[in-house]
Structures are given as C-alpha cells and as structure tokens.
Amino acid sequence: MDDFIKWVSITSRHTAMHMDRVLAPYGLNASQYMYIVRVCEQPGLTQDRFLQMFYIHPSNVTRAILALEKQGFLERRCNPKDRRTFCVYPTQKALDVYPAITRLRREWQDTMLAGLAPDTRAQLQDALRDAALRAVAENEEEEPQHDQ
C-alpha cells in the first residue's frame, strides 16, 4: 500500500494525457469535458454547483465556463432564483459532442479496468471515491482560516 499515491497520480496524469489527445479534435481538453458532460446531463446548473461536484477552486470553475462559453459549448443565463448568479446550459455544439465524450470516457475506463470482474470494478470505484472524499475533507480542515 506504500505506492497508493504514486499509482493514483500516474493514473490521473495518464488519463489527462489520453483525454487531451482524444478530445483535441473537438477543441476540448481533459480539464473541460466534465463541464459539458454535467451540463448536458443537468441543464441549468449554477456555477456554485460545479464546486460541489468537482471539488476545485472557484476561479478554475469560472475560467473553464468562460472558455467553454467563448468556444460555443456553454451558455450562461441569469439565475431566475438569484439574479447575482448564473445558470449554465449546453448549446447545440455541446449536445452534439456529448455522445462522443461519453463514448471516449467509457472506452478509456474499460481499457484501464480490463480484466477486472464487475464486482472488483465497483469495489475499486467505491474505494477511490472514499479516499478522494477523505482527501477533500482533510484539505478543507488544513486550509488556513482567514479572519474577516
């Protein structure tokens, strides 16, 4: 178990490299495609919702959404429930690329998990999710609290 972090890091790095390569023809990269997937599956998400889904810094969410909007994949509209925030919707361009993205994700996952029984795949996914959520929680506790 001493190499757990090493193998998670290698998996993450090589997955990003692969996704960058296969998504390049669509004008997308590994840090962008998940926004399209989530917005196509749940149109009207608020930008804050992405923070809860991806566990990343708010500036990264803003930067990614603005870039995808500029590329014509996403559209931001005023949130009718809170005019200070935006809801994010897919454009036709996003809806058109969504099936390819889901296929590419599934193929890569199948490649990485080839040879594992379905129950082992499920156990691995559960264990990785639990480890990731513990890492998020630990980092949130370790962040310095700023006085106002």
Secondary structure, DSSP 8 states (H G I E B T S, - for coil): -TTHHHHHHHHHHHHHHHHHHHHGGGT--TTTHHHHHHHHHSTTEEHHHHHHHH---HHHHHHHHHHHHHTTSEEEEEETTEEEEEEEEE-HHHHHHHHHHHHHHHHHHHHHTTT--HHHHHHHHHHHHHHHHHHHHHHHHHS-----
